[in-house]
Amino acid sequence: MKQAIRNFRMVLFLPGHYLDLCCIMSFGGNMKEIRASVKDIAEYLYGGGDLANDRLMAIRQQEGISIHLYWQSLYKENDQKEVYVASEDKTGDIFLIVSGRIDGIVTRDEELMLEEIKSTRQEPAAIDETTYPAHLAQAKIYAHLYARENKLKRLTVVLTYVNVDTKESNQIEKNYSAKILENYYNKAIQKYIEWVMLLEEHEQKRAKSIEGLNFPFDSYRPRQRDMMASVYRNILEKGTLYLTAPTGIGKTIGTIFPALKAINEPRQKVFYLTAKNDGKQIALDTVSLLETSGLHAKTCELTAKDRMCFLKERDCDPENCKYARGYYKKIYKAIRDAYSNATLFTSGVIKSFARKHVVCPFEMSLDLSNYCDIVICDYNYVFDPRVRLMRYFEERSADPILLIDEAHNLVQRSREMYSATVTWQMFRDLEKLCQNVKPSPKREISRIVDLFQELELELIEVDFVKYEEQNEYLIQLLKKLLLRLDQILFGEKKVPNRSQIIEAYFSISQFVRISEFYNQEFVFLLEKQNDDVFVSIKCLNASGFINKTIGEYALSALFFSATLEPIDYYKTLLTEGKGNDSEYPSPFKKDNLLVLIGEHVSTRYQDRKDSVSEIALATKALISGKKGNYIVFFPSYEYLKMVEERLDFDSSSTDIIIQTRQMSQEERSSMVMLFKTRSEKTQVGLFVMGGVFGESIDLIGDMLSGVLVVGVGLPALSPYNNILRSHFDLEFGQGFDFAYTYPGLNKVIQAVGRVIRTETDRGVAILMDDRFASNRYIKLYPRQWDKAEICGNTKEIEERIARFWQKKEK
């Protein structure tokens, strides 16, 4: 009788690549097959070198390819290049397959030699075998595999370093017996297997914990279980789903829990994407809750580089940053330490391990994410082509399950991801910064400055010019400048004003990168602001790129928010109209929210001065029903200031809290805390619609009793928004709605959504503008506003608010 055999695959990740493990289990035993490349093993065990930015890594990779081709072109007729070797070894219950390609097998002076070629920008003569330990380790492992396969007793290893500019070389020769090579190989493999088995142990615990994981609450909220079933099916079907679910249904736990339950392959990884830091914290708290319920998983929070940096002013030059210097020699020890001692890698936890091991905390978070089951991060790590995690979304090292929170924000954010700007002043400043730089980029910069001078002539009579095609001549000039700056910045020598030059370099690089995506969904803009000229590539519709990212790199995608209305608008501008959609009603009683429409006021720009007194009166009516906390949302700071000057509240009973333009994160947090701290006075916040206070704040119970929304939230009339309108008119026949109505209404719905956060909350929302009473808007309202009441004056508003609060008292 044939023995029954069951196969399953396991993938373990390393920065920039992954290990492919195939475990074969039979009734007669438990054999584990591990595949790894020689280079992976050498870099893990003996890696070294400083941290470098992505563009520099790409440059060095290309330089390495060029040097390999150059040096191999010098080989003699009987020399061999790119020689494949592999080893299959059984150790206990481990079946290890190690493979790779040797750069060259050459014969010199009748002696057989194995050659490993490396490119460098250093003086080759200054390099010895201890400079880069991973290089010699890689060569020695190759030598063992080759010697064993060819039954050699000894073998000479040659490390060849070739300068990319001068082509000068240095060859380091080492002769080893087969026994020495075998011992070296066995010790290296044993250390490597220990790490791999640690990862495998986690994989097994994770799978077992997910299988037995129970929902962390005693009961489900209304329709929550149905919503979770939709999420679960969508992942199993590898689909795209839009989920409209109001506040209170439990979206965070209702998406993360079924996503974990749907994982049935080790390659799968959950990405929880959000636009706000508050959203990340809620997701982290949810994972922490699941851990208390038995989840065994590794979770990594990715935070912006500037927020993670230990330095007062970020400078990633290894000469100036000890956390970048020698990063690759220290990082695996840091990761193993963190991996063995924590499960929830918040930014604070990552910083503590990074400081302990003296490595860059931001880069450590990226590398650590390779070994994690859940990654919580901003949208741009997935969708922005300039910063997204290539290891997942271009190298296909995982099957991402995308959970996209507050997905309504992604429409505008995705356009920004595929847009870029350069300015005349940028190049004038760069010209001064590079005066003493060698080799001088003066010629390349001067040509760009001259071109901007020509472009300025097109702006003599207008401040804004739109082109259907991008300026190819400018793109070519920028590419030439980048090549020159590559030579300057990455030549491994001191450069005056390096950090400022790098800042301009990245802006130029991003502009050139975005130019590569240019198609009919873009426009090329020329603008004049003050004395400067701005040249921009603006993306009008990024849905093709988002849909491609999901289709090519993700296992499934879930877009969810309380405000995805109208759904066709979001589906059109996020995934080209593709994907299924589900809507779930609010679990709260509609009577808990009183929605009043003030149709007697126009907040159109030309009517704003005339509306100020009525809005001031409506604000008084809003707070007249009971003492509490209230927010008035305005379309602009100017409008806010006009109304503020008209308010005359009694300071002994009412405090006014005002949002300003340049508030820090700490100031915003302090302002929110005023609402969360019980006050003896009524507090009235005057905020701008669409900002952090209109979406992110979570005010429960008596923390917020009502809001007044001034205007329909339309984006400001501008040349760019009018271009959007014209573009969407031609493409979909709904230009004004796509460019103005729908984005504006979303801000209004978000603002009103601050009022009811739990089943016990009650509150009032006043919508001040006659347009709110039109059929155009009423048909777009969420179900929770079905009982909205139209009021013809402020007195009606005050009376209905009084009746609403009296009902509660009864």
LOFI-629025 format. One record per residue (C-alpha): residue in three letters; x, y, z. Coordinates in steps of 0.5 Angstrom, whole numbers, plus 500, padded with zeros to 3 digits. Example, Ala and Ser with C-alpha at 12.3 -4.5 7.8 and 13.67 -1.06 7.14 Angstrom:
ALA525491516/SER527498514/
# end
This chain:
MET500500500/LYS503507498/GLN504511504/ALA499518504/ILE503524503/ARG500531504/ASN504537501/PHE503545504/ARG508551502/MET511556507/VAL514562505/LEU519566510/PHE521573509/LEU528577509/PRO529584507/GLY528584499/HIS527577498/TYR524571501/LEU525564503/ASP521558500/LEU520553504/CYS516546502/CYS514542508/ILE512535506/MET509531512/SER507523511/PHE504518516/GLY511515517/GLY515522519/ASN515529519/MET520532513/LYS521539512/GLU524542506/ILE528549506/ARG530552500/ALA535558500/SER540562496/VAL547562497/LYS547570497/ASP541570502/ILE545566507/ALA551570507/GLU548576507/TYR544574513/LEU550571517/TYR555576515/GLY552582512/GLY555589513/GLY555596510/ASP551602511/LEU544604510/ALA543607503/ASN537610500/ASP533606495/ARG535610489/LEU542609491/MET541601491/ALA538601484/ILE544605482/ARG549600485/GLN545594483/GLN545597475/GLU553598476/GLY554591479/ILE551588473/SER555593468/ILE561591472/HIS560583472/LEU559584464/TYR565588463/TRP569583467/GLN567577464/SER568579457/LEU575579459/TYR575571460/LYS579567456/GLU575562451/ASN575556456/ASP573560462/GLN566559465/LYS561564467/GLU555564471/VAL556557473/TYR550554477/VAL551550483/ALA546546488/SER546542494/GLU541537497/ASP543535504/LYS538532510/THR540534517/GLY535531522/ASP528532519/ILE531538515/PHE532537507/LEU536543505/ILE537545498/VAL542551497/SER543554490/GLY546560487/ARG550562481/ILE558563481/ASP560569477/GLY566565474/ILE570558474/VAL577560471/THR584557470/ARG590562471/ASP597559471/GLU594552470/GLU590553477/LEU583552477/MET580558481/LEU573560483/GLU571568482/GLU566572486/ILE566579482/LYS564585486/SER563593484/THR565598488/ARG566606488/GLN572605493/GLU579605491/PRO580597490/ALA587597493/ALA584599500/ILE579593500/ASP581586504/GLU577580505/THR575583512/THR572589509/TYR566586507/PRO565579510/ALA559577507/HIS563577500/LEU568572502/ALA562568506/GLN559567499/ALA565565495/LYS567560501/ILE560557500/TYR560557493/ALA567554493/HIS564548498/LEU558546493/TYR563546487/ALA568542490/ARG564537493/GLU560537486/ASN567536482/LYS570532488/LEU576537489/LYS581536495/ARG583544494/LEU580550491/THR583557490/VAL577563491/VAL578570488/LEU575576490/THR575581485/TYR573588486/VAL573593480/ASN572600481/VAL566602477/ASP569609474/THR576607473/LYS575600472/GLU581599477/SER581592480/ASN584588486/GLN584581487/ILE584577493/GLU586570493/LYS585565498/ASN586557498/TYR582552502/SER582545503/ALA575541502/LYS575540509/ILE576547511/LEU570549506/GLU566543509/ASN566545516/TYR565552514/TYR559551510/ASN556546516/LYS557551521/ALA554557517/ILE548552515/GLN547550522/LYS546558525/TYR542559519/ILE537553520/GLU536556527/TRP533562525/VAL529559520/MET526554525/LEU524560529/LEU520563524/GLU517556522/GLU515555529/HIS512562529/GLU508560523/GLN505554526/LYS503557532/ARG500563528/ALA496558524/LYS494554530/SER492560534/ILE488563528/GLU484556528/GLY482557535/LEU481564535/ASN474566538/PHE471573537/PRO473577543/PHE466580545/ASP460576548/SER455578542/TYR455582535/ARG453588534/PRO447589529/ARG449586522/GLN456586524/ARG456578523/ASP453579516/MET459584515/MET464580517/ALA462574513/SER462579507/VAL469580508/TYR471573509/ARG468571503/ASN471577499/ILE478574501/LEU477567500/GLU474569493/LYS480574492/GLY475579490/THR475587491/LEU469589496/TYR466596497/LEU463596504/THR459602507/ALA458601514/PRO456607519/THR460608525/GLY458604531/ILE457597527/GLY465595529/LYS468596522/THR476595525/ILE474589529/GLY469587523/THR475587518/ILE481585522/PHE478578525/PRO475575519/ALA481577515/LEU485573520/LYS480567519/ALA481567512/ILE488566512/ASN490559509/GLU497560506/PRO503562510/ARG505567504/GLN498571506/LYS499578510/VAL494583512/PHE495590511/TYR491595514/LEU491601511/THR489608514/ALA490616512/LYS490618519/ASN495616526/ASP488615530/GLY486610525/LYS493606526/GLN492606533/ILE485603533/ALA488598529/LEU493597534/ASP488596540/THR484591536/VAL490587535/SER492587542/LEU485585544/LEU485579539/GLU492577543/THR488577549/SER483572546/GLY489568544/LEU492570537/HIS499569536/ALA501574531/LYS507579529/THR504586528/CYS508592525/GLU506599525/LEU510603520/THR510610521/ALA513616517/LYS521617517/ASP521623520/ARG517621526/MET521615527/CYS528619526/PHE532619533/LEU536625530/LYS534633531/GLU534634524/ARG534628519/ASP541626516/CYS541619513/ASP549620511/PRO552614514/GLU558619516/ASN553623520/CYS548618523/LYS551612527/TYR544609526/ALA545608518/ARG553607519/GLY554599519/TYR546598519/TYR547591515/LYS552588520/LYS547590526/ILE540589523/TYR539581523/LYS541581530/ALA536587532/ILE531583528/ARG532577531/ASP532580538/ALA525584537/TYR522578534/SER524573540/ASN521578545/ALA515582542/THR509581538/LEU506588537/PHE511592534/THR509599535/SER513605533/GLY515606540/VAL517598541/ILE521599534/LYS525605537/SER527601543/PHE530595540/ALA533600534/ARG536604540/LYS539598543/HIS542595537/VAL544602534/VAL540602527/CYS535606524/PRO528605527/PHE525607520/GLU529602516/MET528597522/SER521597521/LEU521596514/ASP525590515/LEU521587521/SER515588517/ASN518582512/TYR517577518/CYS510580521/ASP503577519/ILE499584520/VAL502591517/ILE499597519/CYS501603515/ASP499609511/TYR496608504/ASN502610501/TYR506604503/VAL502600498/PHE499605492/ASP504610492/PRO509608486/ARG515613489/VAL515610496/ARG511603496/LEU514597499/MET517594493/ARG519587497/TYR511586497/PHE508590491/GLU513589486/GLU518583488/ARG511579489/SER514576496/ALA507576499/ASP500575498/PRO497582501/ILE490582504/LEU488589503/LEU484592508/ILE483600506/ASP480604512/GLU476611511/ALA477609503/HIS473615501/ASN480619503/LEU484615498/VAL481618492/GLN484625493/ARG490622496/SER491617490/ARG491623485/GLU497626490/MET501620489/TYR501620482/SER503628482/ALA509632482/THR512639482/VAL518643481/THR519650481/TRP524655478/GLN526657485/MET528650487/PHE533650481/ARG536657483/ASP537655490/LEU540649487/GLU545653483/LYS548657489/LEU548650493/CYS553647488/GLN558652486/ASN563649490/VAL561642488/LYS565637483/PRO564635478/SER560641477/PRO553640475/LYS552648473/ARG551646466/GLU545642467/ILE542647472/SER543653468/ARG539650462/ILE533648466/VAL534655469/ASP534658462/LEU528654460/PHE524656466/GLN525663464/GLU522662457/LEU516658461/GLU515665465/LEU514668458/GLU507664457/LEU505667464/ILE505674462/GLU498675462/VAL495669465/ASP497665472/PHE495658470/VAL497654463/LYS494647462/TYR498643457/GLU495636455/GLU502633453/GLN508634458/ASN514638456/GLU519632454/TYR525637453/LEU524639461/ILE524631463/GLN530630459/LEU534636462/LEU532633469/LYS534626467/LYS541629465/LEU541633472/LEU540627476/LEU545623472/ARG550628474/LEU548629481/ASP548621482/GLN556622481/ILE556627486/LEU552625491/PHE554617491/GLY561618489/GLU563616497/LYS566623498/LYS564629502/VAL560634498/PRO558641501/ASN551642502/ARG550635502/SER543635505/GLN540641502/ILE542638495/ILE539631497/GLU533634498/ALA532638491/TYR535631488/PHE529627491/SER524632489/ILE527632482/SER527624482/GLN520624484/PHE518629478/VAL522624473/ARG519618476/ILE511621476/SER513623468/GLU514615467/PHE506614468/TYR504620464/ASN497618460/GLN491621458/GLU489621465/PHE494627467/VAL495634465/PHE501638465/LEU501645469/LEU504651469/GLU503656474/LYS505663477/GLN505664484/ASN508671487/ASP515671483/ASP516663482/VAL514659477/PHE511652478/VAL511646473/SER507640475/ILE504634473/LYS497633476/CYS494626476/LEU486627475/ASN484620476/ALA489614479/SER484609479/GLY488605473/PHE494605477/ILE490603484/ASN486597480/LYS493595477/THR496594484/ILE490590487/GLY490586481/GLU497584480/TYR500584487/ALA494583492/LEU490577494/SER484581495/ALA482588497/LEU477591502/PHE475599501/PHE471601507/SER468607510/ALA462610513/THR461615507/LEU462611500/GLU456615497/PRO454615492/ILE458608491/ASP459609483/TYR463615484/TYR468611489/LYS468605485/THR469609479/LEU475613481/LEU478608485/THR478601481/GLU475603475/GLY468601477/LYS470594478/GLY469590485/ASN462588489/ASP459593494/SER455592500/GLU452597505/TYR450596512/PRO445600516/SER447604522/PRO445600528/PHE443606532/LYS436609532/LYS435614527/ASP431618533/ASN437619536/LEU440624531/LEU436630530/VAL438633523/LEU435640521/ILE436643514/GLY436651515/GLU434653508/HIS433660509/VAL441661508/SER445661502/THR453660504/ARG455661497/TYR461665496/GLN458672494/ASP452671500/ARG457669505/LYS457676508/ASP450677508/SER449670512/VAL454671518/SER448674522/GLU444668521/ILE449663522/ALA451666529/LEU444666531/ALA444658529/THR450657533/LYS446660539/ALA440656537/LEU444649537/ILE447650544/SER440653547/GLY437646548/LYS442644554/LYS449645556/GLY454641553/ASN460641547/TYR458643540/ILE462644534/VAL461649528/PHE464647521/PHE466652516/PRO468651509/SER474656510/TYR478660516/GLU476666513/TYR469665514/LEU470662521/LYS473669523/MET467673520/VAL462669524/GLU467668530/GLU467676530/ARG459676531/LEU459671536/ASP457674543/PHE457668548/ASP457670556/SER464668557/SER462665564/SER457660561/THR460659554/ASP468658552/ILE470658545/ILE475654542/ILE478656535/GLN482652530/THR488656527/ARG492654520/GLN498652523/MET496647529/SER502642531/GLN500635533/GLU500637540/GLU496643540/ARG490639536/SER491633541/SER490638547/MET484641543/VAL481634543/MET482633550/LEU478639552/PHE472636549/LYS474629553/THR475633559/ARG468634563/SER467642563/GLU462646568/LYS461650561/THR458649554/GLN464649550/VAL463651542/GLY469649537/LEU470653531/PHE473648526/VAL474648519/MET471642515/GLY474636512/GLY480637517/VAL483632522/PHE477635527/GLY472633522/GLU474626521/SER479623526/ILE476625533/ASP472620537/LEU467624542/ILE462619545/GLY456620550/ASP456627552/MET463629549/LEU459632543/SER452634543/GLY451637536/VAL454640530/LEU453646525/VAL455645518/VAL456651514/GLY455650507/VAL455644503/GLY463643503/LEU464644496/PRO472644494/ALA474652493/LEU473654485/SER480654482/PRO483652475/TYR485645478/ASN478643480/ASN475646474/ILE480642470/LEU478636474/ARG470638472/SER472638465/HIS476632465/PHE470628468/ASP465631464/LEU468628458/GLU470622461/PHE463620465/GLY458626464/GLN458628471/GLY464633471/PHE461638477/ASP459632481/PHE465629481/ALA469635482/TYR465638487/THR458635489/TYR461629492/PRO467631495/GLY464636499/LEU458632501/ASN463627504/LYS466632508/VAL459634511/ILE457627512/GLN464626516/ALA462632520/VAL455630522/GLY458623523/ARG462626529/VAL455626533/ILE453619534/ARG458614536/THR455609540/GLU448606541/THR447611547/ASP449617544/ARG444623542/GLY445629539/VAL443635534/ALA446636527/ILE444643523/LEU446643516/MET446651514/ASP445652506/ASP439652502/ARG442647497/PHE441642503/ALA434642501/SER434641494/ASN433634491/ARG440634488/TYR442633495/ILE437629499/LYS437623494/LEU445623496/TYR443623504/PRO445617508/ARG439612511/GLN440615518/TRP438622515/ASP431619513/LYS428624518/ALA431630516/GLU427636518/ILE427643513/CYS427649517/GLY425656514/ASN428660520/THR432660526/LYS426660531/GLU424653528/ILE431651529/GLU431653536/GLU424650538/ARG425643534/ILE432643538/ALA428644545/ARG423639543/PHE428634542/TRP432634548/GLN425635552/LYS424628549/LYS430625553/GLU428628559/LYS421625559/
# end
